[in-house]
Amino acid sequence: MIEPTLNYVLCPGPAASPETPDRAPAPAQQHRMAYWEWNATGNPAHPHVIVCVHGLSRQGRDFDTLARVLSQHARVICTDVVGRGRSDWLADPMGYQIPQYAADMLALLAQLHQQAPISTLDWVGTSMGGLIGMGITGQPALPLPVPVRRLVLNDVGPVIQWQALQRIGQYLGQPARFASLQQAADAMWAISTSFGPHTSAQWLELSRAMVRALPQSAGGGLALHYDPAIAVPFKTLTQEAAAAGEAALWQLYDHITAQTLLLRGAQSDLLSRDTAQAMAQRGPRARVVEFDGVGHAPTLVAEDQVAAVADFLLAAEGAVAG
């Protein structure tokens, strides 16, 4: 079975001191963003690149199931957004916001394009990853190697329901230590049932990259694989500020020219059906696909979810128009 390779790109903005002594510090005023590359095309310089970006507290291995399918046809790049997974943590927690993440993605795309010229660029973004994607695709002046051709927004749009943000804020950044992977998986499932039905094996696999081993000197065990400080800017958000940001997000959305697929969990508390319908009628006029029995957010593990994304991204030119 194909496995990904782990790579890094240097991005602007100082990193925090490494948590573990075996990790070298980043160069001054820079941090490393990790990314997982999947490529089963037989061509290491394949010109079709699909970038997959995860949700707020997740990491790039969330896309393993989807990437194994897409990587038969393209280079698939699954990032660990800074502060998550194998990426560095930031020295300033207030950097954990969309502008920094978008800047990091521009650095990544420049490095990928330098390695092997990109002729076709697609984007898959779950929740936060979709907001980053809107920032990348909704600003035509950004220095992309090529414009994003097709965009998948997974259960996110310009209007984010305040109640969902409150729910996420209850657990984001809370300290936790686990004795085993299974214990960690059970704890994460308790706050993630909105992801929809998963087998025990599927959920254990989704949980594996979500934890990191703590040194024995600190008592051992496992902790979540993200910087708890990602919660700092999140917790400063007010309902008024969130509402004020909607206009800016709609402006980004309306400037998107990429063909757009909007996935929605039918029971999502973050992306309302009204917002999804509005997204189908303005801007890139997204095609909307809903998944019954799923809330926020579809994990792109179930066969119907993988097929929806793969069929959209791999369809012939013109086949997804309208």
C-alpha positions as CSV (number, residue, x, y, z in Angstrom):
1,M,0.0,0.0,0.0
2,I,1.3,3.4,-1.0
3,E,2.5,5.6,1.9
4,P,3.4,9.4,1.8
5,T,6.7,11.1,2.2
6,L,7.2,13.7,4.9
7,N,8.6,17.1,3.7
8,Y,9.0,20.6,5.0
9,V,8.9,24.1,3.7
10,L,10.4,27.2,5.5
11,C,7.8,30.0,6.1
12,P,8.1,33.5,7.4
13,G,7.4,34.1,11.1
14,P,9.4,32.9,14.2
15,A,8.9,29.5,15.6
16,A,8.7,28.7,19.3
17,S,11.6,26.8,20.9
18,P,11.3,23.0,20.1
19,E,9.4,21.0,22.7
20,T,11.8,18.1,22.3
21,P,15.6,18.2,22.3
22,D,15.8,15.9,19.3
23,R,14.2,18.6,17.1
24,A,16.5,21.3,15.7
25,P,15.4,24.9,16.1
26,A,14.1,26.6,13.0
27,P,16.2,29.3,11.3
28,A,15.7,32.8,12.8
29,Q,12.4,34.4,12.0
30,Q,11.2,31.3,10.2
31,H,9.1,28.2,11.0
32,R,8.8,24.9,9.2
33,M,5.5,23.6,7.9
34,A,5.3,19.9,7.3
35,Y,3.5,18.3,4.4
36,W,2.8,14.8,3.3
37,E,3.3,14.0,-0.4
38,W,1.4,11.2,-2.1
39,N,2.3,10.2,-5.6
40,A,1.4,6.9,-7.3
41,T,1.5,8.3,-10.8
42,G,5.0,7.0,-11.6
43,N,6.1,10.6,-12.4
44,P,7.7,12.4,-9.5
45,A,7.3,15.7,-11.4
46,H,3.6,15.2,-12.3
47,P,2.2,18.6,-13.2
48,H,-1.2,18.1,-11.6
49,V,-1.1,19.1,-7.9
50,I,-3.9,18.7,-5.4
51,V,-3.5,20.5,-2.0
52,C,-5.5,19.1,0.9
53,V,-5.8,21.3,4.1
54,H,-7.4,20.0,7.3
55,G,-9.6,21.5,10.0
56,L,-8.8,23.6,13.0
57,S,-7.4,21.0,15.4
58,R,-6.6,18.3,13.0
59,Q,-3.6,17.4,10.7
60,G,-2.7,16.3,7.3
61,R,-3.0,12.5,7.8
62,D,-6.8,13.0,7.9
63,F,-6.7,12.8,4.1
64,D,-5.0,9.4,3.9
65,T,-8.0,7.6,2.4
66,L,-8.8,10.3,-0.1
67,A,-5.1,10.8,-1.0
68,R,-4.6,7.1,-1.8
69,V,-7.3,7.5,-4.5
70,L,-6.3,10.8,-5.9
71,S,-2.5,10.0,-5.9
72,Q,-3.1,7.6,-8.8
73,H,-3.6,10.7,-10.9
74,A,-1.8,13.6,-9.3
75,R,0.7,14.8,-6.7
76,V,-1.3,15.1,-3.6
77,I,0.0,17.4,-0.9
78,C,-1.5,17.2,2.6
79,T,-0.3,19.9,4.9
80,D,0.1,20.0,8.7
81,V,-0.9,23.6,9.2
82,V,1.6,25.3,11.5
83,G,1.1,24.4,15.1
84,R,-0.3,21.0,14.2
85,G,1.2,17.6,13.5
86,R,4.8,17.6,12.5
87,S,5.0,21.4,11.9
88,D,6.7,23.8,14.2
89,W,4.7,25.8,16.8
90,L,4.7,29.6,16.5
91,A,6.4,31.9,19.0
92,D,3.4,34.3,18.9
93,P,0.1,32.5,19.4
94,M,-1.7,35.3,17.7
95,G,-0.1,34.1,14.5
96,Y,-2.5,31.2,14.5
97,Q,-4.9,32.9,12.1
98,I,-5.9,32.7,8.4
99,P,-3.4,35.4,7.1
100,Q,-0.4,33.4,8.5
101,Y,-1.8,30.1,7.2
102,A,-2.3,31.6,3.7
103,A,1.2,33.0,3.6
104,D,2.5,29.6,4.5
105,M,0.6,28.0,1.7
106,L,2.1,30.5,-0.8
107,A,5.5,29.5,0.4
108,L,4.6,25.8,-0.1
109,L,3.2,26.3,-3.6
110,A,6.3,28.3,-4.6
111,Q,8.5,25.4,-3.4
112,L,6.4,22.8,-5.1
113,H,6.5,24.7,-8.4
114,Q,10.2,25.1,-8.1
115,Q,10.6,21.4,-7.6
116,A,8.5,20.5,-10.6
117,P,6.3,23.0,-12.6
118,I,2.7,22.9,-11.7
119,S,0.2,23.1,-14.7
120,T,-3.0,22.2,-12.9
121,L,-3.7,23.1,-9.3
122,D,-6.7,22.0,-7.2
123,W,-7.6,22.5,-3.5
124,V,-9.5,20.5,-1.0
125,G,-10.2,22.3,2.3
126,T,-12.0,20.9,5.3
127,S,-13.5,23.6,7.6
128,M,-10.5,25.9,8.4
129,G,-8.7,24.4,5.4
130,G,-11.6,25.6,3.3
131,L,-11.4,29.2,4.7
132,I,-7.7,29.2,3.8
133,G,-8.7,28.0,0.4
134,M,-11.1,30.9,0.0
135,G,-8.3,33.2,1.0
136,I,-6.0,31.7,-1.6
137,T,-8.6,31.6,-4.5
138,G,-10.5,34.7,-3.7
139,Q,-7.6,37.1,-4.1
140,P,-6.7,37.1,-7.9
141,A,-3.5,39.1,-7.3
142,L,-1.8,36.5,-5.1
143,P,1.4,35.1,-6.6
144,L,0.2,31.5,-7.3
145,P,2.1,29.3,-9.8
146,V,-1.2,28.9,-11.6
147,P,-4.8,29.8,-10.6
148,V,-6.7,27.2,-8.6
149,R,-8.8,25.2,-11.2
150,R,-11.1,23.3,-8.9
151,L,-12.0,24.0,-5.3
152,V,-13.6,21.7,-2.7
153,L,-15.0,23.4,0.3
154,N,-15.8,20.8,3.0
155,D,-18.6,22.0,5.3
156,V,-17.6,25.6,5.5
157,G,-18.6,28.9,3.9
158,P,-18.6,32.7,4.5
159,V,-21.2,32.4,7.3
160,I,-20.1,30.3,10.3
161,Q,-22.7,29.6,12.9
162,W,-21.8,31.1,16.3
163,Q,-23.1,28.1,18.2
164,A,-20.7,25.8,16.4
165,L,-17.8,28.1,17.3
166,Q,-18.9,28.0,21.0
167,R,-19.0,24.2,20.9
168,I,-15.5,24.0,19.4
169,G,-14.2,26.5,22.0
170,Q,-15.3,24.3,24.8
171,Y,-12.6,21.7,24.0
172,L,-10.0,23.5,21.9
173,G,-6.7,23.8,23.6
174,Q,-7.8,22.0,26.8
175,P,-4.9,20.0,28.4
176,A,-5.2,16.2,28.0
177,R,-2.9,13.2,28.6
178,F,-3.7,9.7,27.5
179,A,-2.3,6.3,28.5
180,S,-2.9,4.7,25.1
181,L,-4.0,5.4,21.6
182,Q,-7.4,3.8,22.2
183,Q,-8.0,6.0,25.2
184,A,-7.1,9.0,23.1
185,A,-9.4,7.8,20.3
186,D,-12.3,7.3,22.7
187,A,-11.8,10.8,24.2
188,M,-11.7,12.4,20.7
189,W,-14.8,10.5,19.6
190,A,-16.7,11.9,22.6
191,I,-16.4,15.4,21.0
192,S,-16.4,14.3,17.4
193,T,-19.6,12.3,16.9
194,S,-20.8,14.9,14.5
195,F,-18.3,13.5,12.0
196,G,-20.8,10.8,11.3
197,P,-20.7,7.0,11.4
198,H,-17.2,5.4,11.5
199,T,-16.1,1.9,12.3
200,S,-13.8,1.4,15.3
201,A,-11.0,0.7,12.9
202,Q,-11.6,3.8,10.8
203,W,-11.7,6.1,13.9
204,L,-8.6,4.5,15.4
205,E,-6.7,5.2,12.2
206,L,-8.0,8.8,12.1
207,S,-6.8,9.2,15.7
208,R,-3.3,7.8,15.2
209,A,-1.7,10.9,13.9
210,M,-3.6,13.1,16.3
211,V,-1.4,12.2,19.3
212,R,2.3,12.5,20.1
213,A,4.4,10.7,22.7
214,L,5.4,12.6,25.7
215,P,8.9,12.1,27.1
216,Q,9.3,9.8,30.0
217,S,10.9,12.7,31.9
218,A,7.5,14.4,31.7
219,G,5.6,11.3,32.9
220,G,5.1,9.7,29.5
221,G,1.8,8.9,27.9
222,L,0.3,10.7,24.8
223,A,-0.9,14.2,24.2
224,L,-2.8,15.8,21.3
225,H,-0.6,16.6,18.4
226,Y,-1.2,20.4,18.3
227,D,0.0,23.4,20.1
228,P,-2.7,24.3,22.8
229,A,-2.0,27.9,22.0
230,I,-4.0,27.6,18.7
231,A,-6.9,28.3,21.0
232,V,-5.6,31.8,22.0
233,P,-6.8,33.8,19.0
234,F,-9.9,31.6,18.7
235,K,-11.0,32.5,22.2
236,T,-10.6,36.2,21.5
237,L,-13.3,36.0,18.8
238,T,-16.6,37.7,19.7
239,Q,-20.0,37.1,18.1
240,E,-19.8,40.7,16.8
241,A,-16.4,40.2,15.3
242,A,-17.5,37.0,13.6
243,A,-20.5,38.7,12.1
244,A,-18.4,41.6,10.9
245,G,-16.0,39.1,9.2
246,E,-18.8,37.6,7.1
247,A,-18.8,40.5,4.6
248,A,-15.1,40.1,4.0
249,L,-15.5,36.3,3.5
250,W,-18.4,36.8,1.1
251,Q,-16.2,39.3,-0.9
252,L,-13.5,36.6,-1.1
253,Y,-16.1,34.0,-2.1
254,D,-17.6,36.2,-4.8
255,H,-14.1,36.6,-6.4
256,I,-13.5,32.9,-6.7
257,T,-13.3,31.8,-10.4
258,A,-12.4,28.1,-9.7
259,Q,-15.1,25.5,-10.3
260,T,-16.3,24.9,-6.8
261,L,-17.8,21.9,-5.0
262,L,-19.4,22.5,-1.6
263,L,-19.8,19.4,0.7
264,R,-22.2,19.7,3.6
265,G,-23.0,17.4,6.4
266,A,-26.8,17.4,6.4
267,Q,-26.8,17.9,10.2
268,S,-23.9,20.4,10.2
269,D,-24.1,23.0,13.0
270,L,-21.4,25.2,11.4
271,L,-22.6,25.5,7.8
272,S,-26.3,26.2,7.5
273,R,-28.4,25.0,4.6
274,D,-29.3,28.6,3.9
275,T,-25.7,29.6,3.5
276,A,-25.0,26.6,1.3
277,Q,-28.0,27.6,-0.9
278,A,-26.6,31.1,-1.1
279,M,-23.2,29.8,-2.1
280,A,-24.9,27.9,-5.0
281,Q,-26.4,31.1,-6.3
282,R,-23.5,33.6,-6.2
283,G,-19.8,33.8,-6.8
284,P,-18.6,30.5,-8.3
285,R,-22.1,29.0,-7.9
286,A,-20.9,26.0,-6.0
287,R,-22.3,22.6,-6.7
288,V,-23.7,21.4,-3.3
289,V,-23.5,17.8,-2.2
290,E,-25.0,16.8,1.2
291,F,-24.4,13.7,3.2
292,D,-27.2,12.4,5.5
293,G,-26.3,11.3,9.0
294,V,-23.3,13.6,9.1
295,G,-22.7,16.9,10.9
296,H,-19.6,19.0,10.9
297,A,-17.5,17.8,9.2
298,P,-17.4,14.9,6.7
299,T,-14.1,13.1,7.2
300,L,-13.8,12.0,3.5
301,V,-13.3,8.4,4.6
302,A,-16.7,7.0,3.6
303,E,-16.9,5.7,0.0
304,D,-19.6,8.2,-1.1
305,Q,-17.6,11.1,0.3
306,V,-14.4,10.1,-1.4
307,A,-16.2,9.4,-4.7
308,A,-17.8,12.9,-4.6
309,V,-14.4,14.6,-4.3
310,A,-12.6,12.3,-6.7
311,D,-15.3,12.5,-9.4
312,F,-15.2,16.3,-9.2
313,L,-11.4,16.7,-9.3
314,L,-10.7,14.0,-11.9
315,A,-13.5,14.8,-14.3
316,A,-12.6,15.9,-17.8
317,E,-12.4,19.6,-18.5
318,G,-15.9,20.9,-19.0
319,A,-17.6,17.9,-17.4
320,V,-18.2,19.8,-14.1
321,A,-19.3,23.1,-15.7
322,G,-22.5,24.7,-14.4
